Amino acid sequence: MMTLCIFGLGSIGASVGLAHQHAELGDVVWGYDTDPDAVQGALAIGAIDWAAHSIETCASADVILIATPPHAVPEILQRLAPHLRADTVITDVVSVKQPVLEWARQY
């Protein structure tokens, strides 16, 4: 069983969560968003199984998907970095790539 944590539960993040849930892989999907309504909405539609209460909590996930606006990425990476395992996979659906790569290298 794998754990997937999705940062950003808007239309893209929630859609990824729903797709993963519908694949019926037996994985656990966590979600984190600063908007409580987005979290409740994702829970209500079954896009996530569990709402993470902090960025750091998500560091123990096997796969982390960042689906936030670009300006939120540096803080997420900075707060995750000290807690990540060496084998954690981080990916994103952020609209810009070069800054995300630079932030990832920095943290």
Long-range contacts (C-beta under 8 A, 24 or more apart in sequence): 1-26, 1-27, 1-28, 2-27, 2-28, 2-62, 2-63, 3-27, 3-28, 3-29, 3-30, 3-60, 3-61, 3-62, 3-63, 4-28, 4-29, 4-30, 4-61, 4-62, 4-63, 4-64, 4-65, 5-29, 5-30, 5-31, 5-32, 5-52, 5-58, 5-61, 5-63, 5-64, 5-65, 6-30, 6-31, 6-32, 6-47, 6-48, 6-64, 6-65, 6-67, 7-32, 7-33, 7-55, 7-58, 7-64, 7-65, 7-66, 7-67, 7-68, 7-72, 7-76, 8-32, 8-33, 8-66, 8-67, 8-68, 8-69, 8-72, 9-33, 9-35, 9-38, 9-39, 9-41, 9-42, 9-47, 9-48, 9-67, 10-38, 10-67, 12-67, 12-93, 13-42, 13-47, 13-65, 13-67, 13-68, 13-93, 14-38, 14-41, 14-42, 14-45, 14-47, 14-48, 15-47, 16-65, 16-67, 16-93, 17-42, 17-47, 17-48, 18-45, 18-46, 18-47, 21-46, 21-47, 21-49, 30-57, 30-58, 30-61, 32-57, 32-58, 55-79, 55-80, 56-80, 56-83, 59-83, 59-84, 59-85, 59-88, 60-85, 61-88, 62-87, 62-88, 62-89, 63-88, 63-89, 63-90, 63-91, 64-88, 64-89, 64-90, 64-91, 65-91, 65-92, 65-93, 66-90, 66-91, 66-92, 66-93, 66-94, 66-100, 67-92, 67-93, 67-94, 68-94, 69-94, 70-94, 70-95, 70-96, 70-99, 70-100, 73-99, 73-100, 73-103, 74-103, 74-106, 74-107, 77-103, 77-104, 77-106, 77-107, 78-107, 80-107, 81-107
